[in-house]
């Protein structure tokens, strides 16, 4: 349940933040702070399906891989899913460079969510040195 909530609630916010940083680095600003706040609901709307795909991949690999290889795999899947999403939902032709840099949005989103969902809490025995009751 923790993994699902991280990918569903945090994933689109992380992806949108990376998207906005990408836009700022390229010299584009979309409405400043009000544009950022107004764009967040659209980020959740368009980021929901890629987040669910990344969650499914991360859930499937949970017991099959250690944390860091799984994070890298989630970043690659996020990169591919975000590019696929952009190609499917865009009606206008987009330059290849823009398409390839858009993949960074999904890669960071997938890596952060996979890393956060893979963090295991320390047991009481590790924290106190005593065996749990």
C-alpha positions, 0 to 999 in steps of 0.5 A: 500500500505504501508503494502505491501511495508513493507512486500515485500521490508523490510521483506526478508531483515529482515529475511536474517539478522536474518538468518545470525545472527542465522548462526553466533551464531551457529558458521557458517559463509558463506563468510563473508561480500561478502557472506552477500552481495551476499546472499541478492538477494537469500534472496529476491528470496526465501523470497518472497512467505513467505513474501506475505503469512505474508502480506496477514495474516496481511492485513486480521487481520488489522481491526479485532485485535489490534496491539500487538495481530496482531504482535504475530499472524504474528510472529506465521504465519511467524514461520510456513511459514518459516518452511514450506518453508524450508521443501518444498524447501530442498532436503536433510534431515535436523535435527529437531533442525535446522528446528525448529530454522529456524522458528525464521527467519520468526517469527522475520520477520513477527513480525517486518513487522506487527509492522511497518505496524501497526504504525499509524501516529499521527494526527495534533490534537495530535501533535499540540493540535489544531484541523486539518483544 
